[in-house]
């Protein structure tokens, strides 16, 4: 993977690009006091055993712009599999749990 000055890199397949440009994301704000890390090391899911009351909701209409604004680098590629294979064999922290939505890997 090329080096980057971005805080993180997010990659999507080309087939999902237009859908991502059109989607709206609702960011739910919650109090953090009762949350704890479920799986460390791992994908870092935070959970709470208490009912949570939202403190705010932010609507994000420009997902690519929001990624850049937060220090991210969006990448668009025909297939995620070559990138995934390189990252899996590196020391980079990553998540690829949505690979079921990717095109099938090349044979």
C-alpha positions in Angstrom: 0.0 0.0 0.0 1.3 3.5 -0.8 2.1 5.7 2.2 -0.3 8.5 3.0 -0.5 11.5 5.3 -4.2 10.7 6.1 -5.2 9.5 9.5 -7.0 6.5 8.0 -7.9 5.1 4.6 -11.4 3.9 3.6 -11.7 1.9 0.4 -14.8 1.0 -1.6 -15.4 -0.8 -4.8 -16.2 1.2 -7.9 -19.6 -0.4 -8.2 -20.6 1.2 -4.8 -19.3 4.7 -5.6 -22.6 6.2 -6.9 -24.6 4.7 -4.1 -22.2 6.1 -1.5 -22.5 9.5 -3.1 -26.3 9.4 -2.8 -26.6 7.9 0.7 -27.4 9.8 3.9 -25.8 8.7 7.2 -27.4 9.4 10.6 -24.7 9.7 13.3 -26.2 9.0 16.7 -24.5 10.7 19.7 -24.7 8.8 23.0 -23.2 9.3 26.4 -20.0 7.2 26.7 -19.9 6.5 30.4 -21.6 3.0 30.3 -19.8 1.7 27.2 -17.0 -0.8 27.4 -14.7 -2.5 24.8 -16.1 -5.9 23.9 -13.3 -7.4 21.9 -9.8 -6.3 22.3 -7.9 -7.1 20.2 -10.4 -7.2 17.4 -12.7 -5.0 15.5 -13.3 -2.8 18.6 -17.1 -3.0 19.3 -18.2 -0.9 22.2 -21.3 -2.1 24.0 -23.5 -1.0 27.0 -25.6 -3.2 29.2 -27.8 -0.1 30.0 -30.5 1.5 27.9 -29.1 4.5 26.2 -30.8 7.9 25.4 -29.5 9.7 22.4 -28.0 13.1 23.1 -28.1 14.3 19.4 -28.3 13.1 15.8 -26.1 14.5 13.0 -27.2 14.0 9.4 -24.3 13.5 7.0 -25.3 13.9 3.3 -21.8 14.0 1.8 -20.1 10.9 3.0 -16.9 11.3 0.9 -16.6 14.9 2.0 -17.1 13.9 5.7 -14.3 11.3 5.4 -11.9 13.9 4.0 -13.0 16.5 6.6 -12.2 14.1 9.4 -8.7 13.4 8.0 -9.5 10.3 6.0 -8.5 9.3 2.5 -11.3 7.7 0.5 -10.1 5.2 -2.2 -12.2 3.8 -5.0 -11.0 0.6 -6.7 -12.5 -2.0 -9.1 -11.9 -4.8 -6.5 -11.2 -4.7 -2.8 -9.6 -8.2 -2.8 -6.0 -7.2 -3.8 -6.0 -4.4 -1.1 -7.5 -6.8 1.5 -4.9 -9.4 0.8 -2.0 -6.9 1.2 -3.4 -5.4 4.4 -4.1 -8.9 5.9 -0.4 -9.7 5.4 0.8 -6.5 6.9 1.0 -4.9 10.4 -1.7 -2.4 9.6 -4.7 -2.3 11.8 -7.8 -2.9 9.6 -11.4 -4.0 9.4 -12.9 -5.9 6.5 -16.0 -7.3 8.0 -18.2 -6.1 5.1 -16.3 -8.1 2.4 -19.5 -10.1 1.9 -20.7 -7.0 -0.1 -17.7 -7.0 -2.4 -17.5 -8.6 -5.8 -16.3 -12.3 -5.5 -12.6 -12.7 -5.2 -10.7 -13.5 -8.4 -9.8 -17.1 -8.9 
